[in-house]
Structures are given as C-alpha cells and as structure tokens.
C-alpha cells in the first residue's frame, strides 16, 4: 500500500476530495496538514511515497521523505 501525504494550506479540502474520489485505490492517506513540521515529525515519514503539496511547503519537507516516488502526476477531481 502506497502512503500519501497532503501538505497544503487547503489540506483538509484536498483530503476530503481524495477520500471521495480515490477511496478504493491502493493508496493510504497518511497525513493531511498545512504544517511542514507535522510531516517531518510523523513517525512514518520514511514510508511516504506520494506527496501532494504546495510548492513552497514541499521544499521544506522533501529532504525528510527519502522514499518519495519521482513522477509526473496529474490529478483531477470532479464535483
């Protein structure tokens, strides 16, 4: 199971959309927050494979997530 972190000022809105649209995929939403410190201090940070983030927040945590998958990803949410 892939582990996902959402790091955004709108994290809770994105988490709600994620759970509505992607509940049956092999991805577990591990954390949804607007605080980079929450990601860095999370006890499973080394297991995170997917990071959806505001760019200015992502640069603060990316070095603390050693198992990120590097890929181009396009996600669209339908209302």
Chimera marker file (.cmm) of the C-alpha trace (Angstrom):
<marker_set name="trace">
<marker id="1" x="0.000" y="0.000" z="0.000" r="1" g="1" b="0" radius="0.5"/>
<marker id="2" x="1.381" y="3.402" z="-1.001" r="1" g="1" b="0" radius="0.5"/>
<marker id="3" x="1.394" y="6.152" z="1.618" r="1" g="1" b="0" radius="0.5"/>
<marker id="4" x="0.272" y="9.672" z="0.698" r="1" g="1" b="0" radius="0.5"/>
<marker id="5" x="0.813" y="12.986" z="2.475" r="1" g="1" b="0" radius="0.5"/>
<marker id="6" x="-1.099" y="16.133" z="1.579" r="1" g="1" b="0" radius="0.5"/>
<marker id="7" x="0.773" y="19.275" z="2.603" r="1" g="1" b="0" radius="0.5"/>
<marker id="8" x="-1.208" y="22.357" z="1.677" r="1" g="1" b="0" radius="0.5"/>
<marker id="9" x="-2.931" y="25.369" z="3.107" r="1" g="1" b="0" radius="0.5"/>
<marker id="10" x="-6.105" y="23.688" z="1.806" r="1" g="1" b="0" radius="0.5"/>
<marker id="11" x="-5.094" y="20.253" z="3.097" r="1" g="1" b="0" radius="0.5"/>
<marker id="12" x="-8.410" y="19.339" z="4.645" r="1" g="1" b="0" radius="0.5"/>
<marker id="13" x="-10.343" y="20.211" z="1.488" r="1" g="1" b="0" radius="0.5"/>
<marker id="14" x="-7.963" y="18.106" z="-0.615" r="1" g="1" b="0" radius="0.5"/>
<marker id="15" x="-8.185" y="15.226" z="1.860" r="1" g="1" b="0" radius="0.5"/>
<marker id="16" x="-11.979" y="15.268" z="1.633" r="1" g="1" b="0" radius="0.5"/>
<marker id="17" x="-11.807" y="15.245" z="-2.158" r="1" g="1" b="0" radius="0.5"/>
<marker id="18" x="-9.212" y="12.472" z="-2.117" r="1" g="1" b="0" radius="0.5"/>
<marker id="19" x="-11.317" y="10.246" z="0.103" r="1" g="1" b="0" radius="0.5"/>
<marker id="20" x="-14.401" y="10.804" z="-2.070" r="1" g="1" b="0" radius="0.5"/>
<marker id="21" x="-12.632" y="10.136" z="-5.367" r="1" g="1" b="0" radius="0.5"/>
<marker id="22" x="-9.919" y="7.605" z="-4.565" r="1" g="1" b="0" radius="0.5"/>
<marker id="23" x="-11.170" y="5.517" z="-1.660" r="1" g="1" b="0" radius="0.5"/>
<marker id="24" x="-10.689" y="2.185" z="-3.452" r="1" g="1" b="0" radius="0.5"/>
<marker id="25" x="-7.143" y="2.627" z="-4.703" r="1" g="1" b="0" radius="0.5"/>
<marker id="26" x="-4.018" y="1.150" z="-3.171" r="1" g="1" b="0" radius="0.5"/>
<marker id="27" x="-3.100" y="4.474" z="-1.609" r="1" g="1" b="0" radius="0.5"/>
<marker id="28" x="-3.453" y="5.289" z="2.080" r="1" g="1" b="0" radius="0.5"/>
<marker id="29" x="-3.776" y="8.911" z="3.122" r="1" g="1" b="0" radius="0.5"/>
<marker id="30" x="-1.275" y="9.019" z="5.961" r="1" g="1" b="0" radius="0.5"/>
<marker id="31" x="-1.431" y="12.705" z="6.843" r="1" g="1" b="0" radius="0.5"/>
<marker id="32" x="-3.179" y="15.868" z="5.734" r="1" g="1" b="0" radius="0.5"/>
<marker id="33" x="-1.769" y="19.091" z="7.148" r="1" g="1" b="0" radius="0.5"/>
<marker id="34" x="-0.711" y="22.649" z="6.431" r="1" g="1" b="0" radius="0.5"/>
<marker id="35" x="2.323" y="22.386" z="8.721" r="1" g="1" b="0" radius="0.5"/>
<marker id="36" x="5.646" y="21.088" z="7.350" r="1" g="1" b="0" radius="0.5"/>
<marker id="37" x="6.716" y="20.203" z="10.911" r="1" g="1" b="0" radius="0.5"/>
<marker id="38" x="3.857" y="17.673" z="11.133" r="1" g="1" b="0" radius="0.5"/>
<marker id="39" x="5.260" y="15.837" z="8.125" r="1" g="1" b="0" radius="0.5"/>
<marker id="40" x="8.864" y="15.924" z="9.322" r="1" g="1" b="0" radius="0.5"/>
<marker id="41" x="7.964" y="14.636" z="12.791" r="1" g="1" b="0" radius="0.5"/>
<marker id="42" x="5.496" y="11.959" z="11.646" r="1" g="1" b="0" radius="0.5"/>
<marker id="43" x="6.609" y="8.502" z="12.778" r="1" g="1" b="0" radius="0.5"/>
<marker id="44" x="6.001" y="7.045" z="9.283" r="1" g="1" b="0" radius="0.5"/>
<marker id="45" x="7.615" y="9.855" z="7.276" r="1" g="1" b="0" radius="0.5"/>
<marker id="46" x="10.187" y="7.457" z="5.848" r="1" g="1" b="0" radius="0.5"/>
<marker id="47" x="7.350" y="5.389" z="4.320" r="1" g="1" b="0" radius="0.5"/>
<marker id="48" x="5.757" y="8.248" z="2.361" r="1" g="1" b="0" radius="0.5"/>
<marker id="49" x="5.850" y="7.546" z="-1.369" r="1" g="1" b="0" radius="0.5"/>
<marker id="50" x="3.499" y="10.291" z="-2.636" r="1" g="1" b="0" radius="0.5"/>
<marker id="51" x="3.493" y="13.967" z="-1.650" r="1" g="1" b="0" radius="0.5"/>
<marker id="52" x="0.781" y="16.327" z="-2.869" r="1" g="1" b="0" radius="0.5"/>
<marker id="53" x="1.881" y="19.762" z="-1.718" r="1" g="1" b="0" radius="0.5"/>
<marker id="54" x="2.014" y="23.470" z="-2.229" r="1" g="1" b="0" radius="0.5"/>
<marker id="55" x="5.478" y="24.025" z="-3.771" r="1" g="1" b="0" radius="0.5"/>
<marker id="56" x="6.689" y="26.401" z="-1.067" r="1" g="1" b="0" radius="0.5"/>
<marker id="57" x="5.760" y="23.843" z="1.606" r="1" g="1" b="0" radius="0.5"/>
<marker id="58" x="7.129" y="20.860" z="-0.324" r="1" g="1" b="0" radius="0.5"/>
<marker id="59" x="10.654" y="22.282" z="-0.390" r="1" g="1" b="0" radius="0.5"/>
<marker id="60" x="10.644" y="22.309" z="3.414" r="1" g="1" b="0" radius="0.5"/>
<marker id="61" x="9.979" y="18.561" z="3.746" r="1" g="1" b="0" radius="0.5"/>
<marker id="62" x="11.273" y="16.846" z="0.644" r="1" g="1" b="0" radius="0.5"/>
<marker id="63" x="14.678" y="16.050" z="2.166" r="1" g="1" b="0" radius="0.5"/>
<marker id="64" x="12.914" y="14.296" z="5.067" r="1" g="1" b="0" radius="0.5"/>
<marker id="65" x="10.968" y="11.902" z="2.814" r="1" g="1" b="0" radius="0.5"/>
<marker id="66" x="13.594" y="9.501" z="1.449" r="1" g="1" b="0" radius="0.5"/>
<marker id="67" x="11.184" y="7.124" z="-0.302" r="1" g="1" b="0" radius="0.5"/>
<marker id="68" x="9.259" y="9.582" z="-2.470" r="1" g="1" b="0" radius="0.5"/>
<marker id="69" x="8.464" y="8.384" z="-5.967" r="1" g="1" b="0" radius="0.5"/>
<marker id="70" x="9.595" y="10.879" z="-8.581" r="1" g="1" b="0" radius="0.5"/>
<marker id="71" x="6.987" y="11.085" z="-11.295" r="1" g="1" b="0" radius="0.5"/>
<marker id="72" x="4.742" y="13.433" z="-13.188" r="1" g="1" b="0" radius="0.5"/>
<marker id="73" x="1.243" y="13.141" z="-11.837" r="1" g="1" b="0" radius="0.5"/>
<marker id="74" x="-1.938" y="14.777" z="-12.954" r="1" g="1" b="0" radius="0.5"/>
<marker id="75" x="-4.959" y="14.521" z="-10.704" r="1" g="1" b="0" radius="0.5"/>
<marker id="76" x="-8.368" y="15.929" z="-11.394" r="1" g="1" b="0" radius="0.5"/>
<marker id="77" x="-11.281" y="15.957" z="-9.010" r="1" g="1" b="0" radius="0.5"/>
<marker id="78" x="-14.829" y="16.027" z="-10.271" r="1" g="1" b="0" radius="0.5"/>
<marker id="79" x="-17.505" y="17.759" z="-8.185" r="1" g="1" b="0" radius="0.5"/>
<link id1="1" id2="2" r="1" g="1" b="0" radius="0.2"/>
<link id1="2" id2="3" r="1" g="1" b="0" radius="0.2"/>
<link id1="3" id2="4" r="1" g="1" b="0" radius="0.2"/>
<link id1="4" id2="5" r="1" g="1" b="0" radius="0.2"/>
<link id1="5" id2="6" r="1" g="1" b="0" radius="0.2"/>
<link id1="6" id2="7" r="1" g="1" b="0" radius="0.2"/>
<link id1="7" id2="8" r="1" g="1" b="0" radius="0.2"/>
<link id1="8" id2="9" r="1" g="1" b="0" radius="0.2"/>
<link id1="9" id2="10" r="1" g="1" b="0" radius="0.2"/>
<link id1="10" id2="11" r="1" g="1" b="0" radius="0.2"/>
<link id1="11" id2="12" r="1" g="1" b="0" radius="0.2"/>
<link id1="12" id2="13" r="1" g="1" b="0" radius="0.2"/>
<link id1="13" id2="14" r="1" g="1" b="0" radius="0.2"/>
<link id1="14" id2="15" r="1" g="1" b="0" radius="0.2"/>
<link id1="15" id2="16" r="1" g="1" b="0" radius="0.2"/>
<link id1="16" id2="17" r="1" g="1" b="0" radius="0.2"/>
<link id1="17" id2="18" r="1" g="1" b="0" radius="0.2"/>
<link id1="18" id2="19" r="1" g="1" b="0" radius="0.2"/>
<link id1="19" id2="20" r="1" g="1" b="0" radius="0.2"/>
<link id1="20" id2="21" r="1" g="1" b="0" radius="0.2"/>
<link id1="21" id2="22" r="1" g="1" b="0" radius="0.2"/>
<link id1="22" id2="23" r="1" g="1" b="0" radius="0.2"/>
<link id1="23" id2="24" r="1" g="1" b="0" radius="0.2"/>
<link id1="24" id2="25" r="1" g="1" b="0" radius="0.2"/>
<link id1="25" id2="26" r="1" g="1" b="0" radius="0.2"/>
<link id1="26" id2="27" r="1" g="1" b="0" radius="0.2"/>
<link id1="27" id2="28" r="1" g="1" b="0" radius="0.2"/>
<link id1="28" id2="29" r="1" g="1" b="0" radius="0.2"/>
<link id1="29" id2="30" r="1" g="1" b="0" radius="0.2"/>
<link id1="30" id2="31" r="1" g="1" b="0" radius="0.2"/>
<link id1="31" id2="32" r="1" g="1" b="0" radius="0.2"/>
<link id1="32" id2="33" r="1" g="1" b="0" radius="0.2"/>
<link id1="33" id2="34" r="1" g="1" b="0" radius="0.2"/>
<link id1="34" id2="35" r="1" g="1" b="0" radius="0.2"/>
<link id1="35" id2="36" r="1" g="1" b="0" radius="0.2"/>
<link id1="36" id2="37" r="1" g="1" b="0" radius="0.2"/>
<link id1="37" id2="38" r="1" g="1" b="0" radius="0.2"/>
<link id1="38" id2="39" r="1" g="1" b="0" radius="0.2"/>
<link id1="39" id2="40" r="1" g="1" b="0" radius="0.2"/>
<link id1="40" id2="41" r="1" g="1" b="0" radius="0.2"/>
<link id1="41" id2="42" r="1" g="1" b="0" radius="0.2"/>
<link id1="42" id2="43" r="1" g="1" b="0" radius="0.2"/>
<link id1="43" id2="44" r="1" g="1" b="0" radius="0.2"/>
<link id1="44" id2="45" r="1" g="1" b="0" radius="0.2"/>
<link id1="45" id2="46" r="1" g="1" b="0" radius="0.2"/>
<link id1="46" id2="47" r="1" g="1" b="0" radius="0.2"/>
<link id1="47" id2="48" r="1" g="1" b="0" radius="0.2"/>
<link id1="48" id2="49" r="1" g="1" b="0" radius="0.2"/>
<link id1="49" id2="50" r="1" g="1" b="0" radius="0.2"/>
<link id1="50" id2="51" r="1" g="1" b="0" radius="0.2"/>
<link id1="51" id2="52" r="1" g="1" b="0" radius="0.2"/>
<link id1="52" id2="53" r="1" g="1" b="0" radius="0.2"/>
<link id1="53" id2="54" r="1" g="1" b="0" radius="0.2"/>
<link id1="54" id2="55" r="1" g="1" b="0" radius="0.2"/>
<link id1="55" id2="56" r="1" g="1" b="0" radius="0.2"/>
<link id1="56" id2="57" r="1" g="1" b="0" radius="0.2"/>
<link id1="57" id2="58" r="1" g="1" b="0" radius="0.2"/>
<link id1="58" id2="59" r="1" g="1" b="0" radius="0.2"/>
<link id1="59" id2="60" r="1" g="1" b="0" radius="0.2"/>
<link id1="60" id2="61" r="1" g="1" b="0" radius="0.2"/>
<link id1="61" id2="62" r="1" g="1" b="0" radius="0.2"/>
<link id1="62" id2="63" r="1" g="1" b="0" radius="0.2"/>
<link id1="63" id2="64" r="1" g="1" b="0" radius="0.2"/>
<link id1="64" id2="65" r="1" g="1" b="0" radius="0.2"/>
<link id1="65" id2="66" r="1" g="1" b="0" radius="0.2"/>
<link id1="66" id2="67" r="1" g="1" b="0" radius="0.2"/>
<link id1="67" id2="68" r="1" g="1" b="0" radius="0.2"/>
<link id1="68" id2="69" r="1" g="1" b="0" radius="0.2"/>
<link id1="69" id2="70" r="1" g="1" b="0" radius="0.2"/>
<link id1="70" id2="71" r="1" g="1" b="0" radius="0.2"/>
<link id1="71" id2="72" r="1" g="1" b="0" radius="0.2"/>
<link id1="72" id2="73" r="1" g="1" b="0" radius="0.2"/>
<link id1="73" id2="74" r="1" g="1" b="0" radius="0.2"/>
<link id1="74" id2="75" r="1" g="1" b="0" radius="0.2"/>
<link id1="75" id2="76" r="1" g="1" b="0" radius="0.2"/>
<link id1="76" id2="77" r="1" g="1" b="0" radius="0.2"/>
<link id1="77" id2="78" r="1" g="1" b="0" radius="0.2"/>
<link id1="78" id2="79" r="1" g="1" b="0" radius="0.2"/>
</marker_set>
